[in-house]
């Protein structure tokens, strides 16, 4: 997986959320991944989690979080 290079002081979108929101989105990501994929990995969960964070900040819910392209 490619790593995103950011300036050390640049907050990532996940850093803008309260811990309880981050935890809830992570739990939701794990649930979605285990429903959508036959053999899920930690990378699946991480990617879906980051998509859920992005969606949450834009008000999109879980739309497209497990869509495979």
C-alpha positions in Angstrom: 0.0 0.0 0.0 1.3 3.5 -0.8 1.8 5.8 2.1 0.5 9.3 1.9 3.3 11.8 2.5 2.1 14.9 4.4 3.8 17.7 6.3 4.3 16.7 9.9 2.0 19.4 11.2 -0.8 18.7 8.6 -3.7 17.1 10.5 -5.1 14.0 8.8 -8.9 14.0 8.4 -9.1 11.3 11.1 -7.4 13.7 13.6 -10.3 16.1 13.2 -12.8 13.7 14.7 -13.5 12.9 18.3 -12.2 9.6 19.6 -15.7 8.2 20.1 -16.5 9.0 16.5 -13.3 7.4 15.3 -14.0 4.3 17.3 -17.6 4.1 16.0 -16.4 4.5 12.4 -13.7 1.8 12.9 -16.3 -0.6 14.3 -18.6 0.2 11.4 -15.7 -0.4 8.9 -14.9 -3.8 10.5 -18.6 -4.8 10.3 -18.9 -3.7 6.6 -15.7 -5.5 5.6 -16.7 -8.8 7.2 -20.1 -8.5 5.4 -18.7 -7.6 2.0 -15.5 -9.7 1.6 -15.0 -13.4 1.9 -11.4 -13.2 3.2 -10.9 -9.7 4.7 -7.6 -8.4 5.8 -6.5 -5.5 8.0 -5.8 -3.5 4.8 -9.5 -3.9 3.9 -10.6 -2.6 7.2 -8.1 0.3 7.1 -9.2 1.4 3.6 -12.9 1.2 4.4 -12.3 3.0 7.7 -10.5 5.9 5.9 -13.4 6.0 3.3 -15.9 6.2 6.2 -13.9 9.1 7.7 -13.9 10.9 4.4 -17.7 10.2 4.0 -18.4 11.3 7.5 -16.7 14.6 7.0 -18.7 15.2 3.9 -22.0 13.8 5.3 -22.2 10.8 2.9 -22.6 8.0 5.4 -21.3 4.6 4.3 -22.0 5.2 0.5 -19.4 3.4 -1.6 -17.3 2.4 1.4 -16.9 -1.2 0.2 -17.1 -0.6 -3.5 -14.4 -2.4 -5.4 -13.0 -0.9 -8.6 
